Amino acid sequence: MDSAFETDPELLEKVINLAKRRGFTFQSAEIYGGFRSTYDYGPLGVNMLRNVKAAWWRDMVQLRQDVVGIDAAILGPPAVWAASGHLETFTDPLVDCRTCKERFREDKIDGVCPNCGSTQFTEARAFNLMFKTQAGPVEGEGATAYLRPETAQGMFTNFNNVLFTTRKKPPFGVAQVGKSFRNEITPQNFVFRTREFEQMEMEYFVPPAEADEWYRYWIDVRYNWYLGLGIPSDKLRLHEHATEDLSHYSRGTTDVEFAYPWGWDELEGVANRGDYDLTQHSNASGTKLEYFDQTANERYTPYVIEPAAGATRAMMAFLLAAYHEDVVEGETRTVLRLDWRLAPYQVAVLPLSKKPELEGVSQEVLSLLQPHFACDYDVTQSIGRRYRRQDEVGTPYCITVDFDSLEDRAVTVRDRDTTLQVRVPIAHLLAALRERTNQN
Ligand code: GAP
């Protein structure tokens, strides 16, 4: 077996159970029997998902001078999706099993029905993955709208708006994080493929002659982003698509792949979209989406390099990579070794006992840390049980307030990964935690 794959065949089940049990994800509309393949993010899940998106925004927008953000509408008119090619080509081959009548994506089943084992299927037909809806109270043509299947088009249709308001010049990028919707035929594997999901995409506009160089640059940057946030290198690889597998807009695509429990699969795609999108929208709208290079006195349509990631899918990969079971003091514990930037809580404040004497100083410690870190506060059960509960959800640091704290004005800081504990004066606590998380 490839070393990239966990030997634990139950890893996926364990992570799904943990996610449900501890409030990362809930089946949507569960009290009504659940709505297939849609998930709600609970108190811990929403923290972690926001952290994934914040880490992406920080690295892709905040720390760069060549990338700006937008937040475009989810609903769009058919004209956008006709020009982008989605109305015509954003389809999957749909087949029906002739025996049990279940529907599948033809390319996912190897000719055998996963439900009943039959090999008899209907002819494949193209099934468009976009969700169609009505805008306004009047039905019919003119009222049709689509939920976006990718955030990308909002960056292309706003190309001139961004160019004129920011005075950027190629190479520059426009980034967006938000929901996208695809009527997937076979949603599967927890939040890996769902009908409603979140994307983190950036369209990087470049002079055509520089496209290949920037394509390679962004593949490298995006691969290293996952490494930097704690996914080990043996669980990541790059996979360049063969020409015949490219999407309708792509001149080259390389996926960052992750070693999921079911094998290597896509985490993010980096594509060279050429001038496809800007040309299509220029032609269809009659508005020229071009750049005028004053130095060269030349007008041209930039090429686009697009790193396109899934926020929800990335969160799942971070959870899978972080999940560990180890033995501490003779007891097996579950621990999520999440990077502190992704952990739902970075700090837990744990008064040793419920006795009221500890309440004041514990609240003082909480108030000191809350403006800087996402903090949990837990007084229930034994301290050992509370450490395990925090380990299980990936909290990097537990701060224990005990009776000595009342005298020495110090607390114990316990490290999730080593379980080592050190005594730190409350006056130095914030600086000590900042140092541990490399924030100065
Ligand atoms: N704009 C290009 C684009 O959308 P994509 O490869 O179809 O490319 C980009 O999607 C990323 O969005 C994927 O790598 C994946 O992380 C995420 N994604 C796509 N479809 C998804 C789905 N049904 N459920 C969850 N994530 C999805």
Boltz pocket constraint, residues with backbone or C-beta under 6 A from the ligand:
constraints:
  - pocket:
      binder: B
      contacts: [[A, 149], [A, 150], [A, 151], [A, 152], [A, 182], [A, 184], [A, 191], [A, 192], [A, 193], [A, 194], [A, 195], [A, 196], [A, 197], [A, 198], [A, 199], [A, 201], [A, 266], [A, 267], [A, 268], [A, 269], [A, 306], [A, 308], [A, 309], [A, 310], [A, 311], [A, 312], [A, 313], [A, 314]]
      max_distance: 6.0
